[in-house]
């Protein structure tokens, strides 16, 4: 049975989300705050997390940052604020989707199911199509340990930076629009500003240049981006 953790300090919302998920035969564990969430995730390794942003004590964005240091499970964040910046920060820190309260619990359940299907499909495709180590010029990606290195020096990347870099490394020379990158790397139809891709590419370029990587990301003006390996 698929295990889902739900974290929200509002008892009525916590109960509502849990009831709808249980109707779909998910195993749901409720948490009224994030005080012990990190330890619980490490111990029980849930398949999915629904995480509120605004909570007393440790907020959801802080928890997300810590979670992404050791787990890639899908995470939907929810917030009572309709602040676009919350959405952008959450996505950049590694959440997979974002809902603003009030929302239809059926929509949440639908997004959970869709995301779980995509994760399983992606795992199957990657196991069949890609090896654990990708070499692109002097850049090496070890997917098993989620490590990226240039000439034996490891790059420090955020979860989303890593995901975008790996996608480009697997599709060298292929051009992609910003919308395509959102769909492929974020794994859902993101409705916010696609310029979040530009910010992510800018940060990646800076880090790659600092380590003299031969792997680079080129801008295709009026279209999007493509990755390639510099020669000579």
C-alpha positions in Angstrom: 0.0 0.0 0.0 1.3 3.4 -1.0 2.3 5.4 2.1 1.5 9.2 2.3 2.5 11.6 5.0 0.2 14.7 5.4 1.5 17.7 7.4 -0.8 20.6 8.3 -1.4 22.6 11.5 -5.1 23.1 10.6 -7.0 20.1 12.0 -9.9 20.4 9.6 -7.7 20.5 6.5 -5.5 17.7 7.8 -8.6 15.5 8.4 -10.2 16.4 5.1 -7.0 15.6 3.0 -6.5 12.4 4.9 -10.1 11.2 4.4 -10.0 11.7 0.7 -6.6 10.0 0.4 -7.8 7.0 2.5 -10.9 6.6 0.3 -8.4 5.9 -2.5 -6.8 3.2 -0.3 -3.6 5.1 0.4 -2.0 4.5 3.8 -2.0 8.0 5.4 -0.1 9.3 8.5 -1.1 12.7 9.9 1.2 15.3 11.4 0.0 18.5 13.0 3.4 20.1 12.6 6.9 19.4 11.3 8.7 19.0 14.6 9.6 15.3 14.1 8.9 15.0 10.4 12.6 14.6 9.3 13.1 11.7 11.7 9.8 10.1 10.7 10.6 10.3 6.9 14.1 8.8 7.5 12.6 6.0 9.6 9.5 5.1 7.6 10.4 6.2 4.0 6.9 7.2 2.8 6.1 7.2 -0.9 4.6 10.7 -0.9 4.4 13.9 1.2 1.7 16.6 1.3 3.4 19.5 3.2 1.9 22.8 4.4 4.2 25.9 4.2 2.9 28.1 7.0 3.1 26.2 10.3 4.3 27.2 13.8 7.8 26.2 14.6 9.5 24.8 11.5 7.9 26.0 8.3 7.4 23.9 5.2 10.2 25.5 3.1 12.8 24.8 5.8 11.6 21.2 6.0 11.7 20.9 2.2 15.3 22.0 2.1 16.3 19.4 4.6 14.2 16.6 3.0 15.8 17.2 -0.4 19.2 16.4 1.1 18.3 12.7 1.4 15.0 11.9 -0.4 13.5 12.3 -3.8 10.0 11.3 -2.9 7.3 13.4 -4.6 6.1 16.4 -2.5 3.1 18.6 -3.0 3.2 21.8 -1.0 0.1 23.7 0.1 -0.3 27.3 1.3 -3.0 29.6 2.6 -1.2 32.5 0.8 -1.6 33.0 -2.9 2.0 34.4 -3.1 3.7 33.6 -6.4 7.1 33.8 -4.7 6.1 31.0 -2.3 5.4 28.8 -5.4 8.6 29.7 -7.1 10.8 29.2 -4.0 9.1 25.9 -3.3 9.6 24.6 -6.9 13.3 25.7 -6.9 13.9 24.0 -3.5 12.5 20.8 -5.0 8.8 20.4 -4.4 7.0 18.7 -7.3 3.7 20.6 -7.2 1.9 23.4 -5.3 -1.7 24.1 -4.3 -3.1 27.3 -2.8 -5.9 27.0 -0.1 -8.8 26.7 -0.5 -8.5 23.8 -3.0 -10.7 21.0 -4.0 -9.5 17.8 -2.2 -10.4 15.8 -5.4 -7.9 17.9 -7.3 -5.2 17.1 -4.7 -6.0 13.4 -4.9 -5.8 13.6 -8.7 -2.5 15.3 -8.6 -1.1 12.7 -6.2 -2.2 9.9 -8.4 -0.8 11.5 -11.5 2.5 12.3 -9.9 2.9 8.7 -8.6 2.2 7.4 -12.1 4.9 9.7 -13.6 7.4 8.7 -10.9 6.9 5.0 -11.5 7.0 5.5 -15.3 10.2 7.5 -15.0 11.8 4.9 -12.8 11.0 2.2 -15.3 12.2 4.2 -18.3 15.4 5.2 -16.6 16.2 1.7 -15.5 15.8 0.5 -19.1 17.3 3.4 -21.1 20.1 4.9 -19.0 23.1 3.6 -17.2 24.0 4.8 -13.7 26.9 7.0 -14.9 26.6 9.7 -17.6 29.8 11.2 -19.1 29.5 14.5 -21.0 32.9 15.9 -21.8 34.8 16.3 -18.5 31.4 16.3 -16.6 30.4 13.0 -14.9 27.0 12.3 -13.3 26.6 9.3 -11.0 22.8 8.8 -10.8 23.0 6.1 -8.2 24.5 8.6 -5.7 23.2 11.8 -7.3 26.7 13.2 -7.6 28.1 15.4 -10.3 31.8 16.0 -10.7 34.2 17.7 -13.0 37.7 16.3 -13.1 37.1 14.5 -9.8 35.9 17.7 -8.1 32.3 17.3 -6.9 29.8 20.1 -7.7 27.4 21.3 -5.1 23.9 21.5 -6.7 20.4 22.0 -5.4 17.9 19.2 -6.2 16.3 21.1 -9.0 19.7 22.2 -10.5 20.7 18.5 -10.5 17.5 17.4 -12.2 17.8 20.0 -14.9 21.5 19.2 -15.5 20.9 15.4 -15.8 18.0 16.0 -18.2 20.3 18.1 -20.4 23.1 15.6 -20.1 20.8 12.8 -21.4 19.6 14.9 -24.3 22.8 16.6 -25.7 22.3 18.8 -28.7 18.5 18.6 -28.5 16.7 22.0 -28.3 14.0 22.5 -25.7 11.5 25.3 -25.0 11.1 26.6 -21.5 7.6 25.0 -21.4 9.1 21.6 -22.4 11.7 21.8 -19.7 9.1 22.6 -17.1 7.1 19.6 -18.1 10.1 17.2 -18.3 12.0 18.4 -15.2 9.2 19.5 -12.9 7.0 16.6 -14.2 3.7 18.5 -14.2 2.0 21.4 -16.0 3.4 24.4 -14.1 1.1 27.4 -14.4 3.5 30.0 -13.1 6.2 32.1 -14.8 8.4 30.0 -17.2 11.2 32.4 -16.4 11.9 30.2 -13.4 13.8 28.1 -16.0 16.0 31.1 -16.9 17.0 31.6 -13.3 17.9 27.9 -12.9 19.9 27.9 -16.1 21.8 31.0 -14.9 22.8 29.4 -11.6 23.8 26.2 -13.4 26.0 28.1 -15.9 27.8 29.9 -13.1 28.6 26.7 -11.2 29.7 24.9 -14.4 32.0 27.8 -15.4 33.5 27.9 -11.9 34.6 24.3 -12.3 35.7 24.8 -16.0 33.2 22.2 -17.2 33.3 21.5 -20.9 29.6 20.8 -20.6 27.6 24.0 -21.4 24.0 25.2 -21.8 23.4 27.5 -24.8 20.5 29.9 -25.3 18.5 29.5 -28.4 17.0 33.0 -28.8 13.3 33.1 -29.3 13.1 29.3 -28.5 14.8 28.0 -25.4 17.9 26.1 -24.5 20.1 23.2 -25.5 23.2 21.5 -23.9 26.4 20.6 -25.6 30.0 19.7 -24.9 32.7 22.2 -25.9 35.6 20.8 -27.9 39.0 22.3 -28.3 
